[in-house]
Amino acid sequence: MVYSCHTIKFEHMELIICTHWMQGVSERGVSYKAKHDPYSKMLIEFSNGTKKLFHVPKDHVVLVLNNVTHFTGEES
């Protein structure tokens, strides 16, 4: 699989099967670490109502700050 870096402004973000994620909080924002092998799933809803599913590789981190998410993954 080829993964790329994403920076996305979103309306709503949903982590699919929350047991596949570990949450943390820091001064940089809220972070979620993917725990499922080979990837965890994340659904992002945009302000125009469209939704996209992303795969985030195991042990990679999703950083969320002010409704903007930063992560490495692939669009499904």
N, C-alpha and C positions, 0 to 999 in steps of 0.2 A: 504494500500500500504506500501511496505517496501522500504525505501530510504537508500542509502548508499553514502559515501563521494567519490568524484571523483577528481583526479588531472590529467588533460589531456593536452598534447602538441598537438596543432592543426595547420592546415594550414589556415583554414577559419572557422569562426563561424557566424551563422545567427540566429537571434532571430525571431521566427515565430510570426507574428502579433505583430508588435512593440508597439502597444498601451497597450499590456499586460505587459510591462516592464517600469521601471523607471531607468534612468541612472544617475550615479554620478562619480566624479573623486576625488581621494585622493592620498596621497604619496605612498600608497600601490598598486595603479593601478586604472583601470576603474572597476566600479562595476555596476551590473544590478540587480535590485530587482524585483522579480516576483510579479505581481499585480493581476493575474487572479485566480479565485477560481475554482477548487481545485489546478490547477497547470498551469504554462506557459510552452511553448514548445521552445526548443533550438536545432538547427541542427548544428552538428560539422563535418567538413570535415578534414580528416587526410591527411598527405603528400602523402600517397599512393593512394589517390583518393576516398577511401571509406568514407561513410557518416553514422552517427548514430544520431538518434533522442532521446532526453532526455526530461523528464518531471521534472520541478523544482517546488516544492510546493510553494503556495502563501506565500509571506513575506520572502522567503529565498533569499539569495544574491549569485550572481555569480561574482567572482573576476577574472579579466583578467590582467595578467602581463607578458610581453615578450612572447606572443603566448602560454602561459600556462594558463589554466582555472581551477579554484578550485570551487567546488559547491557540494551541497547535492541534490540528485535527483535519478531518476531511468531511466534506458535505456528502450526505448519503443520498 
